[in-house]
Amino acid sequence: MRRSVDRYAILVALLLECLILAFATDGFLTTNNIANVLRQNAFTAVLAAGMTFVIVAGAIDLSVGSIVGLTGVMCADIMARGHGVVSGVSVGLLTGVLIGGVNGLVVTKLRVPAFVVTLAMMLIARGAAFKYTDARTITGLPASFELLSSGAAALLIMAAVFLGSWVALMRTAFGRHVYAVGGNADAASLSGIRVDRVRLLVFVISGACAGIAGVLVTARLNAGYPRAGEFYELDAIAAVVVGGTSLFGGRGSIWGALAGAFFVGVLNNGLNLFRVSPYDQLMVKGAVLLVAACLDRSRQ
């Protein structure tokens, strides 16, 4: 019974949230609003997929929002220089992977806590985005690049990311190792699992997902904006924790993260429909994250 409650609680909460908003406001169930919710939350969902690997492994990644901003301006600059969409997207994704790799190497080789490493990288990546662009927006991107921002393309990319993440986490030895490391790293090491390699790879996956989200955000804005992705790390962590993944590691679901991402996204949409100020929205999302963390602690 307890496992069933943990597994389906976020789905029930998401359904109740949608029903409440449907009855409370006429604007929620319109075609334009639903399409907007799906398109906007594809970014957060992709970040949440990568964050799930990190948190299940018993770590945290605070740098993903800043990686979104840096990968976005790198991707936009390459295209603005005339090198084409494929080159721009490739550079953006490679930037995310490299930053994730740096995070993982510092955590595993220098034994610095992931919280400190990714907090520092959050500042470094954001500063690098401003430095690279001189705090200016990069425009003049190819018209074909905008196609990635369409609702259908964003949803297909999100679906591919989650399907691949589910296969990796639930149907491979690597996925079992991620859960083992998050549950008890010492026991995992004694059983022959290469703990450092697992931790390195989960940060690389998180960086890659942040790179994908950065490309999608840049396509949506049709510009490289150095402030893009601010507070996205909050939404991603909230989505993962609300979706049932334990902050203590060793337990979580990739589909729970997807449901959690849309729970947070629908909450944002509802607050916007009720014209709640952005400052109050931050407090509400912080409160939701705190409640989810307290529930997770009570389960422990």
N, C-alpha and C positions, 0 to 999 in steps of 0.2 A: 504493500500500500504506500509506504513512504517513497519507494523508488518511483512508483507511478505518479505520485504527487510532484516529485522533483522533476520528472521528465516532461509532464504535460502542463505544469503550472503556468509557464510563460505563454503557451498557446492559448490557454483559457484567459489569461490576463490580456493578451493582445485582442482576442475576440471581444471581451467585455469593453475594452477601451474603444474599439471601433463602434460597438453598439451605442455606447454612451454619446460619442461624438456625432453619430448619425442622428440620434434623437435630439441632441442639444443644439445642433446648428444645421442649417439647410445647405451650407457650402461644402460639407465634408464629402458627401457621396456623389458629387458632380464628377463628370468624366475628366475634366481638366485637373481637378484637385487630386484625384486618385493617380492620374498619370504623373503629376508633379511629385507626389509622395514616393512613387516607385522610382522615378528618375533621380531625385535628390538623395534618396537613402541607399542607392546602389553604391555610392562612394563609401559611406559609413560601413555598409555590409562587407565590402571587400576588405577594408581595414580590420573589421572584426574577425574575419576569417583568419588573417595572419596573426592577430592578437590571441586567438584561441590557442594556437600552437604554443605561443610563449607562456601564457598563463597556465595551461595544462602542464607544461614542463616546470612550473614552479617559479617563474620569473615574471617580469613586467617590462613593457616597452613604452616609455613616455615620449619617444622621439618621432612617432609616426606622423603626427600633424606637421611637424617641421620638414620631414622628408617629403610630404606631399607638396609643400611649397617649393622646396629646392628642385625636386624632380620636374615639377611643372615649368619652372623658369628655364631649366636646362633643355627640356624638350622643346619649349617655345622658341628659344634662341637658335637652336639648330635649324628649325624650320624657317624662322625669319631670315636666316642667312642663305636660304635657298637650297638646302640639302634634302628636302623632301620629307613626307610624313613618316615613312618607314625609318629613316635615320633618326628623326626626332623622337619617335616613340621608343626606338631601341636605346638611345642615349638616356632617356628618362627612366626606363626600366633598369638599365645597367647601374644608374646612379643609386636607385633604391636598393638594389642587391649589394652594391659595394658598401653603402652605409650600414646596412644590416650586418654584413660580414665584419665590419670594423667593431660594431657593438658586440657581436658574438666573440670575437677574438680577445677584446679587452676583458670581457666577463670570464672567459675560460682560461686565458693564458696569464692574465695579471691578477685574477681572483678579486676583481673589484665588483661590488654588488651591482646587479642589473639596474636597480633604481637609480644609483648615482651615475652609472655609465650613460644610460639613456636620457637622464635629465640633462647631463652635460651635452650630449649629442643634440638634444632638442634646441639648446641655445646655439650650438655651433652651426647646425644646419640652417636655422632661421637667420642667423647672422650672415652665413655664406650666401643665402638667397638675396638678402638686401645688398650685400657687397657686390655680388655678380651683376646685379641689375642697376646698381646705384639707386636703389629704392624706386625704380621706375617700372611701369608695366610694359611688357614686351608685346607688341601688336604686329599686324601684317602676316598672319598665319595663313596657310593654304585653305581655300574654301572646302576642300575635301576632308580636312581634319575635323570640321564641325560634325561630320556624320557620326563620329564616335559619341557625340553628346546626345544623339537621339535616344528616346526612351527604349526602343527595341534593341539597339546596339548595347546600351549600358546594361540592360537586363540580361542579355545573352552573355556578356562578359562576366557579370556577377554570377550567373548560373554556372558558367564554366569554372570559375574560381572555387565555388562551393562544392561542385561535384568533384573536382580534383582534390580539394582539401579533405572531403569525406573519404575518398578512396585512400589517400595518404594516411589519414589518421585512424581509419577503422579497418582497412583491408591490407595493410602492409606491416612488416616487422618494424619499420621505422615508427609507425604510429603507436604500436605497442610499447616501444622503447620510450616514446615521449611520455606516455602515461606512467610508465615505471619510474622514470627519472623524477617526474613531478610527485609521485607518491612517496618514494623513498630513494633518494639518490645514492646513499651508501649501499643499500641492498641491491640496487640496480648495478652498481659498479662491481659488487662481489659476484653477481650472477653473470658477469662477462660483458655487460653493456658498456659501450664507450660513451660515457656520460658527457664528456666535453664536446665530442662530435655532435651529439644530439642537441646540446644547448646551442652550439654554433649554428646548426642548420635551422633551428626554430627562429633565430634572429634573422637569418638570411631570408627565410620565408616571409617573416613579418616585413622586412625591408622591401621584398619584391611586391608584396600586396600594397604597400604604401606607394611604390612606384606606379603600379597600375592605377591606383586611386588618383595619384597626381596627374597622370595623363588624362584620365576621364574628367577631372576638375578643370584642367586647362582647356580641353575640348568644349566643355560646357561654357566657360568664360570666353572662349575664343581668344585667349590672351594668356601670357605668363605673368601671374600676379604674385609677387613675393610674400604677400600676407595670406595667400591661400592656405587652407588647412588649419588655421588657428582654432584651437580647442577641439580639433577632430580626435585627438587622443582621448579626451574625456568621453566623447560619444562612443568611441570604439571600446574602451574599457567598460563603460556602463552597459553597452550592448552585450558584451561577453559575460559579465557578472550577472546581469539581469536574466540572461539566457540560461543560467544554471551552472556555469563553469566556476569551480572553486578557486578563490584567490590563493588558497594554500597548495594548489597544484594537485595533479593526479586524477581529477574528475572534471568532465565537461563534455559538451556535445557541439559539433559544428552546426547542426541544424538549430540547436538552442541559440547559438550566437546569431544566426540569421533572423530568428523570431525576435530576439532581443534587439537587434538593430532596427527592425521595423516597429517594435514597441516604442523605442526612443524616438524614432522618426515620426511616428503618428502622434506621439506626445508633443513634439516640437510643432507639428502642423496644427494640432488642436490649440496650442497656446497662441500661435499666430492668428488663427481664425477668431479667437476671443480677444485679439489685440493686446495680449500681455506684453509688457515691455521686455526688451532683451535682457535687462539686468535681472528681472524677476525670473525669466526663463532659466538663466544660469543657476539661480538658487533652487529652482524646482528640480533641475537635472542633478544637481549636487545632492539634494535630499533623496532622490530616487536611488542614486548610487550608494549613498550611506545606508539606506534601508536594505538594499540588496546585499551589501557587505555584512550587515548585522545578521541577516537571515542565513548567509553562508557560514558565519561564525557559529550560529546556533546549531546548524547541521553538523559542524565539526564536533 
